Amino acid sequence: MFSIFKRKKYPEFWKKHIEKVKNAPKQMNFEDIRFVVLDTETTGFDYDKDRILCIGAVAVKNSKIQVADSFEVYVKQDVFNKDTVKIHGIRRDGTEVKVSEEEALLQFLDYLDDSIIVAHHTKFDMTMIMKALRRIGGGTVRSKQLDTNFIHKKIAAVDSYQKMYSLDELCEIYNVKKHDRHTALGDALITAYLFLKLTYKYKKNNVLDLDDLIKTNYKL
């Protein structure tokens, strides 16, 4: 009778993710937190039809980009959209070493560990990742999330709450150089530089309240 209320049985990899986030320290100095700044390249913008082609990420800790602590994985293209190749340059028969969607996600979760996620327009990247996780039996990512677009609007001098700033626009505003634009790892590095400039400015003008900047997890 009450079977519909039973908790869903998740695979071991997902239980491991939940436990890592659950057991992460609750109170930490900003400098001690490991942030994982990420970006995805995809076949398009449709959450249901399109697929992830690449996940790139780099860690930020102690207000420094940890270049040696970076991540990049290419995914085998079960879905192909030739129209987006001119943007990201990832071809179905390209020379990159590609793994299955499941293997890419398992590698990413292992790299993510219990860190706080940072991205530009976090909702898109995380929805694409969580849609993919659902396909292999996972659920909603439990990690805390920050969005550079949201942080900028918190400290912007003008009332621009409704505006969605592009990564290019914020790079112009904060004088961030754009190397390897439209590659997942390249955009993750650009976003990491932007994140450091944003948090420096936020700390300079305000008491840094991380909870005030954290975006709610996106539920599907």
C-alpha positions as CSV (number, residue, x, y, z in Angstrom):
1,M,0.0,0.0,0.0
2,F,2.8,2.4,0.9
3,S,5.2,1.2,-1.7
4,I,5.0,4.5,-3.6
5,F,6.6,6.2,-0.6
6,K,9.6,3.9,-0.5
7,R,12.9,5.6,-1.1
8,K,14.4,5.0,-4.5
9,K,17.4,2.6,-4.4
10,Y,20.3,4.4,-5.9
11,P,23.5,2.7,-7.3
12,E,26.7,2.7,-5.2
13,F,28.3,5.5,-7.0
14,W,25.4,7.8,-6.2
15,K,25.3,6.7,-2.5
16,K,29.1,7.6,-2.4
17,H,28.4,11.1,-3.8
18,I,25.6,11.7,-1.2
19,E,27.9,10.6,1.6
20,K,30.8,12.7,0.5
21,V,28.7,15.9,0.5
22,K,26.8,14.9,3.7
23,N,30.1,14.5,5.5
24,A,31.8,17.6,4.2
25,P,32.8,20.1,6.9
26,K,29.9,22.5,7.6
27,Q,32.0,25.5,8.6
28,M,35.1,26.4,6.7
29,N,37.1,29.5,6.0
30,F,36.7,30.7,2.4
31,E,40.4,30.1,1.8
32,D,40.2,26.4,2.9
33,I,37.3,25.5,0.6
34,R,38.0,23.6,-2.6
35,F,35.8,25.0,-5.4
36,V,35.4,23.1,-8.7
37,V,34.8,25.5,-11.6
38,L,33.3,23.7,-14.5
39,D,31.9,24.0,-18.0
40,T,30.3,21.7,-20.5
41,E,30.2,21.5,-24.3
42,T,27.0,20.0,-25.6
43,T,25.3,19.2,-28.9
44,G,22.8,21.9,-28.2
45,F,20.5,23.5,-25.6
46,D,17.7,21.0,-25.4
47,Y,17.9,19.3,-22.0
48,D,16.1,16.2,-23.2
49,K,17.4,15.8,-26.7
50,D,20.9,17.1,-26.6
51,R,23.9,15.4,-24.9
52,I,27.2,16.4,-23.2
53,L,30.3,16.2,-25.5
54,C,32.9,17.3,-22.9
55,I,33.2,18.3,-19.3
56,G,36.1,20.5,-18.2
57,A,36.9,21.7,-14.7
58,V,39.6,23.2,-12.6
59,A,39.9,23.6,-8.8
60,V,40.2,26.9,-7.0
61,K,41.5,27.0,-3.4
62,N,43.1,29.6,-1.2
63,S,42.1,32.2,-3.8
64,K,44.4,30.5,-6.4
65,I,43.6,28.5,-9.5
66,Q,45.1,25.0,-9.0
67,V,46.1,24.3,-12.6
68,A,47.5,20.9,-11.6
69,D,44.1,20.0,-10.2
70,S,42.1,20.1,-13.4
71,F,39.8,17.7,-15.2
72,E,38.7,17.1,-18.8
73,V,36.8,14.2,-20.3
74,Y,35.3,13.8,-23.8
75,V,32.1,11.7,-24.3
76,K,31.3,9.4,-27.1
77,Q,28.8,11.0,-29.4
78,D,25.6,9.0,-29.5
79,V,23.9,12.2,-30.5
80,F,25.5,14.4,-33.2
81,N,24.7,17.9,-34.3
82,K,26.9,19.2,-37.1
83,D,25.6,22.7,-36.7
84,T,27.3,23.1,-33.3
85,V,30.7,21.7,-34.4
86,K,31.6,25.2,-35.6
87,I,31.3,26.5,-32.0
88,H,33.0,23.8,-30.0
89,G,35.1,22.1,-32.7
90,I,34.4,18.6,-31.3
91,R,33.8,16.1,-34.2
92,R,32.3,12.7,-34.0
93,D,35.4,11.2,-35.6
94,G,37.8,13.6,-33.9
95,T,41.1,12.5,-32.4
96,E,40.1,13.1,-28.7
97,V,40.0,10.0,-26.5
98,K,36.3,9.6,-25.8
99,V,34.6,7.5,-23.1
100,S,31.0,6.5,-22.5
101,E,28.6,8.9,-20.9
102,E,28.5,6.7,-17.8
103,E,32.3,6.5,-17.5
104,A,32.6,10.3,-18.0
105,L,30.1,11.0,-15.2
106,L,31.7,8.6,-12.8
107,Q,35.1,10.2,-13.4
108,F,33.6,13.7,-12.9
109,L,31.9,12.7,-9.6
110,D,35.2,11.3,-8.3
111,Y,37.0,14.5,-9.3
112,L,34.3,16.7,-7.8
113,D,34.4,15.0,-4.4
114,D,32.8,17.2,-1.8
115,S,33.7,20.5,-3.4
116,I,31.5,23.5,-4.1
117,I,30.6,23.9,-7.8
118,V,31.1,27.1,-9.7
119,A,30.0,27.8,-13.2
120,H,28.7,30.6,-15.4
121,H,24.9,30.1,-15.9
122,T,25.2,27.1,-13.6
123,K,21.6,26.0,-14.3
124,F,22.4,24.9,-17.8
125,D,25.6,22.9,-17.1
126,M,24.1,21.3,-14.0
127,T,20.8,20.4,-15.7
128,M,22.7,18.7,-18.5
129,I,24.8,16.8,-16.0
130,M,21.9,15.8,-13.9
131,K,19.8,14.7,-16.9
132,A,22.8,12.5,-17.8
133,L,23.1,11.2,-14.3
134,R,19.4,10.2,-14.3
135,R,20.0,8.1,-17.4
136,I,22.5,6.0,-15.4
137,G,20.5,5.8,-12.2
138,G,21.7,8.9,-10.3
139,G,19.7,11.8,-8.9
140,T,20.1,15.5,-8.1
141,V,23.7,16.6,-7.4
142,R,23.9,17.4,-3.7
143,S,26.9,19.8,-4.0
144,K,26.5,23.5,-3.3
145,Q,26.6,25.6,-6.4
146,L,27.7,29.2,-7.2
147,D,26.9,31.1,-10.4
148,T,29.3,33.9,-11.6
149,N,26.4,35.6,-13.3
150,F,24.5,35.6,-9.9
151,I,27.5,36.9,-8.0
152,H,28.1,39.7,-10.4
153,K,24.5,40.8,-10.1
154,K,24.8,40.8,-6.3
155,I,27.7,43.3,-6.4
156,A,26.8,45.3,-9.6
157,A,26.3,49.0,-9.1
158,V,23.3,49.2,-11.3
159,D,19.9,47.5,-11.0
160,S,20.4,44.7,-13.5
161,Y,18.8,41.8,-11.7
162,Q,16.8,40.6,-14.7
163,K,19.7,40.7,-17.2
164,M,21.5,37.5,-18.0
165,Y,25.1,38.4,-18.6
166,S,27.1,36.3,-21.0
167,L,30.6,35.1,-20.1
168,D,32.0,37.4,-22.8
169,E,30.3,40.4,-21.2
170,L,31.6,39.7,-17.8
171,C,35.1,39.1,-19.1
172,E,34.9,42.6,-20.7
173,I,33.6,44.1,-17.4
174,Y,36.3,42.5,-15.2
175,N,39.1,42.5,-17.8
176,V,39.5,38.7,-18.0
177,K,41.4,37.4,-21.0
178,K,39.6,34.8,-23.1
179,H,42.0,32.0,-24.0
180,D,40.6,28.8,-25.5
181,R,37.1,30.1,-25.6
182,H,34.4,27.5,-26.3
183,T,36.4,24.6,-25.1
184,A,35.1,23.1,-21.8
185,L,38.4,23.3,-20.0
186,G,39.2,26.7,-21.5
187,D,35.9,28.2,-20.5
188,A,36.3,26.6,-17.0
189,L,39.7,28.4,-16.6
190,I,38.2,31.7,-17.8
191,T,35.3,31.3,-15.4
192,A,37.8,30.5,-12.6
193,Y,39.7,33.8,-13.2
194,L,36.3,35.6,-13.3
195,F,35.3,33.9,-10.0
196,L,38.5,35.1,-8.3
197,K,37.9,38.7,-9.5
198,L,34.3,38.6,-8.4
199,T,35.0,37.2,-4.9
200,Y,37.9,39.7,-4.4
201,K,35.6,42.6,-5.2
202,Y,32.8,41.1,-3.1
203,K,35.2,40.6,-0.1
204,K,36.5,44.2,-0.6
205,N,33.1,45.8,-0.4
206,N,31.2,43.3,1.8
207,V,31.6,40.7,4.4
208,L,31.9,37.5,2.3
209,D,28.7,35.5,3.1
210,L,29.1,32.3,1.1
211,D,25.6,31.2,1.9
212,D,24.3,34.4,0.4
213,L,26.0,33.6,-2.9
214,I,25.1,29.9,-3.1
215,K,22.4,29.0,-5.5
216,T,19.8,26.4,-4.6
217,N,20.3,23.0,-6.2
218,Y,18.4,22.6,-9.4
219,K,15.9,19.9,-9.1
220,L,14.5,18.1,-12.1
